[in-house]
Amino acid sequence: MTVRNRVAIVTGGAMGNGKGIAEVLASQGAKVAIFDKSDTLEETVRELSAKGCEVSGFKTDITDRANIDASVAAVIEKYGRIDILVNNAGVMKNLPFLETGMDNLDFHIDINIKGPWNVTQSVIPHMVKNKYGRIVTIASVTGGFVDDGGDMSYAITKSALIGFGRCLAMEFIEDGITSNIICPGYCNTPMVAKEAAEERPEDPSSFLDDLASSLPIGRLGKPQDIGFLASYLASDEAGFITGQTIIIDGGCTLPETNLDY
Ligand SMILES: NC(=O)c1ccc[n+]([C@@H]2O[C@H](COP(=O)([O-])OP(=O)(O)OC[C@H]3O[C@@H](n4cnc5c(N)ncnc54)[C@H](O)[C@@H]3O)[C@@H](O)[C@H]2O)c1
């Protein structure tokens, strides 16, 4: 599986799934540029670099097109090319539907949809020029496949990314660019830790334990689980896979009923 010496951008790679994706890509020899707006970006770059990874950080807010274009130009200046884009950065702020205002919807649309849109639009000309590219977009099982309610804005923006990834696949198929969508189930990341703290402030870790045991596999996903799948889809060898939506969820979409036979 080859990503060696490929140049990859991973959005939202300062923590959580994006950090796992950046780590796996870099450990397999890719040169990874992390785009993130978090102050933890530098610490993550230091931590991964100390493991021998070729990783650099570009402070970027994916809601800001000028900021994105400047970071993409800086990656080109540093590495001369972009082969892989992982659209991972995303947010979730849940509310009951009847209490969900346009501010909440716009917040999710701006980051979860317009973010990947703008980053991809900025990156793709560099892939077209080289007639090579691998785009991996992180959606979710939420919305497109399952839902527990109370997360309308998150669910609809995540399911929209499936259409986004498929449309890219078709439009750029003659340019040597593949586009695939990963739909994770619950993973152990700061996003889910925050949800646990909100849902059960008196004992967040018991909420995480309950979440884990509610999955057929009995554990939460690890960011590296998502990283290995993203890395395969980003590899040279995955060139015949495009427009596909791949679920990685420890079996959460599997049960036909919740009866205990
Ligand atoms: N954790 C899960 O259970 C789970 C399940 C399904 C899908 N996902 C998806 O995986 C992706 C990563 O989720 P996570 O759980 O690691 O989240 P997280 O909150 O732990 O990390 C998200 C990262 O994105 C960055 N980010 C947020 N807004 C940004 C912006 N405007 N510009 C640049 N960077 C920004 C944050 O700074 C952070 O580093 C998201 O797209 C999420 O929807 C997560």
The ligand as a MOL file (V3000), in Angstrom:
LIG
                    3D

  0  0  0     0  0            999 V3000
M  V30 BEGIN CTAB
M  V30 COUNTS 44 48 0 0 0
M  V30 BEGIN ATOM
M  V30 1 N -15.9250 11.0330 16.7780 0
M  V30 2 C -16.9270 10.3850 16.2280 0
M  V30 3 O -17.5740 9.5310 16.8600 0
M  V30 4 C -17.2920 10.6440 14.7920 0
M  V30 5 C -18.2490 9.7960 14.1970 0
M  V30 6 C -18.5910 10.0110 12.8730 0
M  V30 7 C -17.9660 11.0280 12.1530 0
M  V30 8 N -17.0430 11.8230 12.7560 0 CHG=1
M  V30 9 C -16.4250 12.8770 11.9560 0
M  V30 10 O -15.0160 12.8080 12.0590 0
M  V30 11 C -14.4860 14.1170 11.8940 0
M  V30 12 C -13.5620 14.4300 13.0570 0
M  V30 13 O -14.3310 14.3060 14.2530 0
M  V30 14 P -13.6560 14.2410 15.6880 0
M  V30 15 O -14.5590 13.4380 16.5100 0
M  V30 16 O -12.2140 13.9070 15.5610 0 CHG=-1
M  V30 17 O -13.8190 15.7890 16.1160 0
M  V30 18 P -12.9590 16.6570 17.1580 0
M  V30 19 O -13.8610 17.7670 17.5960 0
M  V30 20 O -12.4030 15.7700 18.1880 0
M  V30 21 O -11.7980 17.2560 16.2350 0
M  V30 22 C -12.1620 18.0950 15.1450 0
M  V30 23 C -10.9680 18.8790 14.6660 0
M  V30 24 O -11.4470 19.7570 13.6240 0
M  V30 25 C -10.9410 21.0600 13.8780 0
M  V30 26 N -11.8340 22.0860 13.3310 0
M  V30 27 C -13.1090 22.3540 13.7080 0
M  V30 28 N -13.5690 23.4250 13.0360 0
M  V30 29 C -12.5670 23.8320 12.2240 0
M  V30 30 C -12.4360 24.8870 11.3030 0
M  V30 31 N -13.4170 25.7730 11.0870 0
M  V30 32 N -11.2840 25.0080 10.6280 0
M  V30 33 C -10.2540 24.1530 10.8570 0
M  V30 34 N -10.3150 23.1370 11.7230 0
M  V30 35 C -11.4610 22.9760 12.4000 0
M  V30 36 C -10.8520 21.1540 15.3960 0
M  V30 37 O -9.9670 22.2030 15.8000 0
M  V30 38 C -10.3630 19.7650 15.7710 0
M  V30 39 O -8.9550 19.6790 15.7140 0
M  V30 40 C -15.6840 15.0730 11.8360 0
M  V30 41 O -15.9540 15.3790 10.4910 0
M  V30 42 C -16.8020 14.2530 12.4290 0
M  V30 43 O -18.0710 14.6480 11.9520 0
M  V30 44 C -16.6990 11.6650 14.0680 0
M  V30 END ATOM
M  V30 BEGIN BOND
M  V30 1 1 1 2
M  V30 2 2 2 3
M  V30 3 1 2 4
M  V30 4 1 4 5
M  V30 5 2 4 44
M  V30 6 2 5 6
M  V30 7 1 6 7
M  V30 8 2 7 8
M  V30 9 1 8 9
M  V30 10 1 8 44
M  V30 11 1 9 10
M  V30 12 1 9 42
M  V30 13 1 10 11
M  V30 14 1 11 12
M  V30 15 1 11 40
M  V30 16 1 12 13
M  V30 17 1 13 14
M  V30 18 2 14 15
M  V30 19 1 14 16
M  V30 20 1 14 17
M  V30 21 1 17 18
M  V30 22 2 18 19
M  V30 23 1 18 20
M  V30 24 1 18 21
M  V30 25 1 21 22
M  V30 26 1 22 23
M  V30 27 1 23 24
M  V30 28 1 23 38
M  V30 29 1 24 25
M  V30 30 1 25 26
M  V30 31 1 25 36
M  V30 32 1 26 27
M  V30 33 1 26 35
M  V30 34 2 27 28
M  V30 35 1 28 29
M  V30 36 1 29 30
M  V30 37 2 29 35
M  V30 38 1 30 31
M  V30 39 2 30 32
M  V30 40 1 32 33
M  V30 41 2 33 34
M  V30 42 1 34 35
M  V30 43 1 36 37
M  V30 44 1 36 38
M  V30 45 1 38 39
M  V30 46 1 40 41
M  V30 47 1 40 42
M  V30 48 1 42 43
M  V30 END BOND
M  V30 END CTAB
M  END
